[in-house]
Amino acid sequence: MRGGGEKPAYKLGILGASNIAVPAMLEPARAVEQIRIAAIANRTRDKAVKLAEDYQIPYVAGSLEELLQMQELDGVYIGLSNELHAEWAAAALAAGKHVLVEKPLCLNLDEMQRLKAARAQAAGPKLAEGLMIAFHPWQQALKDIAGSGQFGPLLRISTRITVPAKDRHAGNYRSVKAKGGGAFADLGCYWLQFVQTLIGLQPEEITAQSAFDGPDSCDWTFQAALKFKNGVEAECLTSFELPFRASHTLYFEETVLTVPDFFRPVKGFYKVKLRHDLPDNRSTLCEFEPMNYYVCQLEAFAEIMGGQRPENLEASWERVQLQARIMEAAQRRGVYS
């Protein structure tokens, strides 16, 4: 119900019975009172039927188009293949539905312009990108720490996101360039979103490199660095061939802080810790109660639909544009500013 001062309950449909739909939507929906999964559609109907049975979804639509025309739905989650995100997000907005799109929101600048136009034409529906780490409070805590000056100025940010590929991602979008394949397209967004939150995304200089020696000439290991006007540098290593690691290291004048294994809350309700990492001080600065990134994201999406939280689309557009510039720098094998 949508009255009486209670938080409204939103009925959502799922476009795409992909593997990500389970951890990103079906499991967290059980923990978010404002969300009800009311329908699902997939181009291969059997997969949608299986998920509907496993998660008690009331209705399996005969097509993606049919689901978008369901008047009882408030919004949709799009978990389709990457190259379909922008197309179906635009269609969902045109159908009057709020939209949560699994990252990436779109693959390139042309898709971005199309999606921006679709959002501008949709007066009521809201659009959000499912970049799950953005909805956890540890990033704001680090921003507050950096802004306070308690450890002196921030000098450098070093990020490593390396997730070894099983079978070189055979049959997976990550090994197909036209579908947003490659390590940087898949993992670099987490780095950019973090840097954006902490210091913004207006670098004076961009450096990037990759051998582009993965399947379909995708980048299998990718290095990038940003240099800002105030002297701060942010560097990142993403890879599908190096051992697993997901960490941020922040170098301040008076200490070094790390966020070790920041992907862990993807798997369930886990703590995130901010730690000192100096030879004489390896201690926890602060830690957060166990949270699940996708539960945080779904709660945030409910607030976006209800108007209690902004869409923050400008941040998404900014990331899309900078990611394109970084990839261009690597393809030129040099510095692009």
ChimeraX attribute file (.defattr): number of C-alpha atoms within 10 A of each C-alpha:
attribute: neighborCount
match mode: 1-to-1
recipient: residues
	/A:1	10
	/A:2	9
	/A:3	7
	/A:4	7
	/A:5	7
	/A:6	9
	/A:7	14
	/A:8	17
	/A:9	16
	/A:10	21
	/A:11	16
	/A:12	24
	/A:13	29
	/A:14	29
	/A:15	29
	/A:16	22
	/A:17	24
	/A:18	16
	/A:19	10
	/A:20	13
	/A:21	19
	/A:22	15
	/A:23	17
	/A:24	22
	/A:25	22
	/A:26	21
	/A:27	15
	/A:28	21
	/A:29	20
	/A:30	14
	/A:31	14
	/A:32	15
	/A:33	14
	/A:34	19
	/A:35	20
	/A:36	18
	/A:37	24
	/A:38	20
	/A:39	23
	/A:40	28
	/A:41	26
	/A:42	22
	/A:43	14
	/A:44	12
	/A:45	16
	/A:46	13
	/A:47	15
	/A:48	25
	/A:49	19
	/A:50	14
	/A:51	18
	/A:52	21
	/A:53	12
	/A:54	10
	/A:55	14
	/A:56	13
	/A:57	20
	/A:58	12
	/A:59	17
	/A:60	23
	/A:61	22
	/A:62	15
	/A:63	15
	/A:64	18
	/A:65	15
	/A:66	11
	/A:67	24
	/A:68	26
	/A:69	14
	/A:70	15
	/A:71	11
	/A:72	14
	/A:73	20
	/A:74	20
	/A:75	29
	/A:76	26
	/A:77	26
	/A:78	29
	/A:79	25
	/A:80	21
	/A:81	15
	/A:82	22
	/A:83	18
	/A:84	15
	/A:85	23
	/A:86	25
	/A:87	15
	/A:88	20
	/A:89	27
	/A:90	22
	/A:91	17
	/A:92	28
	/A:93	25
	/A:94	17
	/A:95	18
	/A:96	19
	/A:97	28
	/A:98	26
	/A:99	28
	/A:100	27
	/A:101	24
	/A:102	23
	/A:103	19
	/A:104	21
	/A:105	27
	/A:106	26
	/A:107	22
	/A:108	16
	/A:109	14
	/A:110	11
	/A:111	18
	/A:112	18
	/A:113	14
	/A:114	15
	/A:115	24
	/A:116	17
	/A:117	12
	/A:118	19
	/A:119	19
	/A:120	12
	/A:121	13
	/A:122	18
	/A:123	11
	/A:124	13
	/A:125	20
	/A:126	22
	/A:127	29
	/A:128	24
	/A:129	22
	/A:130	23
	/A:131	20
	/A:132	22
	/A:133	21
	/A:134	19
	/A:135	20
	/A:136	20
	/A:137	13
	/A:138	19
	/A:139	19
	/A:140	15
	/A:141	15
	/A:142	18
	/A:143	15
	/A:144	13
	/A:145	15
	/A:146	18
	/A:147	15
	/A:148	11
	/A:149	13
	/A:150	13
	/A:151	16
	/A:152	15
	/A:153	16
	/A:154	22
	/A:155	15
	/A:156	18
	/A:157	24
	/A:158	17
	/A:159	26
	/A:160	21
	/A:161	26
	/A:162	22
	/A:163	17
	/A:164	17
	/A:165	18
	/A:166	9
	/A:167	8
	/A:168	15
	/A:169	17
	/A:170	12
	/A:171	9
	/A:172	12
	/A:173	17
	/A:174	27
	/A:175	23
	/A:176	18
	/A:177	16
	/A:178	14
	/A:179	16
	/A:180	21
	/A:181	24
	/A:182	30
	/A:183	29
	/A:184	29
	/A:185	23
	/A:186	17
	/A:187	20
	/A:188	24
	/A:189	19
	/A:190	21
	/A:191	23
	/A:192	21
	/A:193	20
	/A:194	21
	/A:195	19
	/A:196	15
	/A:197	15
	/A:198	19
	/A:199	16
	/A:200	14
	/A:201	19
	/A:202	13
	/A:203	19
	/A:204	13
	/A:205	14
	/A:206	23
	/A:207	21
	/A:208	24
	/A:209	21
	/A:210	19
	/A:211	14
	/A:212	17
	/A:213	12
	/A:214	21
	/A:215	17
	/A:216	14
	/A:217	14
	/A:218	23
	/A:219	27
	/A:220	26
	/A:221	21
	/A:222	25
	/A:223	20
	/A:224	21
	/A:225	20
	/A:226	22
	/A:227	19
	/A:228	16
	/A:229	10
	/A:230	10
	/A:231	12
	/A:232	16
	/A:233	18
	/A:234	23
	/A:235	21
	/A:236	20
	/A:237	22
	/A:238	27
	/A:239	25
	/A:240	25
	/A:241	16
	/A:242	15
	/A:243	11
	/A:244	14
	/A:245	18
	/A:246	20
	/A:247	16
	/A:248	22
	/A:249	21
	/A:250	21
	/A:251	21
	/A:252	18
	/A:253	14
	/A:254	12
	/A:255	16
	/A:256	21
	/A:257	22
	/A:258	22
	/A:259	21
	/A:260	16
	/A:261	16
	/A:262	20
	/A:263	18
	/A:264	16
	/A:265	20
	/A:266	17
	/A:267	12
	/A:268	16
	/A:269	15
	/A:270	17
	/A:271	14
	/A:272	22
	/A:273	19
	/A:274	22
	/A:275	19
	/A:276	20
	/A:277	18
	/A:278	12
	/A:279	7
	/A:280	7
	/A:281	11
	/A:282	13
	/A:283	13
	/A:284	13
	/A:285	11
	/A:286	12
	/A:287	12
	/A:288	14
	/A:289	10
	/A:290	12
	/A:291	19
	/A:292	24
	/A:293	26
	/A:294	27
	/A:295	26
	/A:296	19
	/A:297	24
	/A:298	23
	/A:299	19
	/A:300	21
	/A:301	28
	/A:302	22
	/A:303	17
	/A:304	21
	/A:305	24
	/A:306	15
	/A:307	11
	/A:308	11
	/A:309	12
	/A:310	15
	/A:311	18
	/A:312	12
	/A:313	16
	/A:314	10
	/A:315	14
	/A:316	19
	/A:317	18
	/A:318	16
	/A:319	18
	/A:320	22
	/A:321	13
	/A:322	17
	/A:323	20
	/A:324	14
	/A:325	17
	/A:326	24
	/A:327	22
	/A:328	18
	/A:329	20
	/A:330	22
	/A:331	14
	/A:332	12
	/A:333	14
	/A:334	13
	/A:335	15
	/A:336	16
	/A:337	13
